[in-house]
């Protein structure tokens, strides 16, 4: 089992969710986050004054999946979240030791 974490642009959430649903991913967690990458933010002009925006709003999606679904999930997120612009996001994959469904007590793969 693995956890796939993706940091994406907020307006791409519905496309990513739809792509994951077609793969059979049953649930995901979404968190509003802020951050920056290599570009270190950007500048905006408001009423003639220039402002530096250091941290850009993003969404972090976390999905727990069986190991055999990791590559299809990564492909689906990449294809649906890509705009071709700077700041499209990143995907991280970590190992998941154990999962327990609180309501039923199911563990590991059954809990997903």
N, C-alpha and C positions, 0 to 999 in steps of 0.2 A: 504494500500500500504506500502511496505517496501523497503529499500535499503539493498542489500546484498553486503558486501565488502569482498573480499577474497585477501589475500596476498599469492602468490604462486611462485614457481620456474619458471624462464623465459621459460625454454624449455617445460613446460607443457601447455603453452597458447593455442596452437592449439587443444589439446585434450579437454581442458575445454570449449573452444568456440564451438567445435562440439557437446559436451554433452549438452550445453545450447541451441543450435540451435534445437536439437531434442525435447526439451521440449517446443519449441515455443517462446523462449526469442528472441526478435527482435533486441535488441541493447545492447551494453555494452561499458563502458569506461575503457581504460587500461592506467595506469600510471607507468612509471619506477620509482621505489623507492629503497632505501637502508635501511637496518636495521639489527637487531640481536635479538635473543631470549635468551633462557636460556643458550645456549652454548657460548654466547658472542663472536661470530666470530670463527675464526680458524687460524692456522698458516700454512704457505706455505714455501717451500724451493725453492729458485731460485738461481741458480749458486752457490750453497753451502752456501748461507746466508739464515737465517730464518727470515721471515716477518710475523708480526701479521696482519691479515685482520679482522678489527673490524666490518665493515659494509658490509654485503653481498648483492649483487644485487638481487632484487625481482621485481615482477610485482603486482600492485594492480588493481584488477578488481572490478568495481562497476556496479551493475545491479539493476534497479528499476523494481519491480515485484508486481503483486497483492498478497495480503496476503495469498491466498490459494496456491500459487506457491512457497512459501518460503521453505518448507520442501523438495519438489522435487529438487529445485535449490541447496540447501545445499547438498543433497545426490549426485547430479550429479557432483558438484564441488569436493566434497570429494573423490568420486570414481575415477575421472579422473586426479586429481592432486596428488594423493598419490603415493609416491615412497617407503615408508617404512623407509626412512632415516631421520636423524635429519634435521630440517629446511624445512619441507614440507609446512608449512604456517599456517595461521589462517583464520577463517571466522567470520565476525561480521555482525549483523543484527540490523538495526535501523528503526524507524518509519519514514514514509514520509508523511508530512502534506498535501502537494499540489504539483501537477505537471501541467505544462502548455506547450503545444506544440506551439512554437513561430510562426511557419508558418501559422497554421490554427486557433489558439486560443483554441483548444480543451483542456479540463482540466481533471485532475485526471486519472481515468482508461482509458479513451479514448486517453489520451496523451501518454500513455505507448505504 
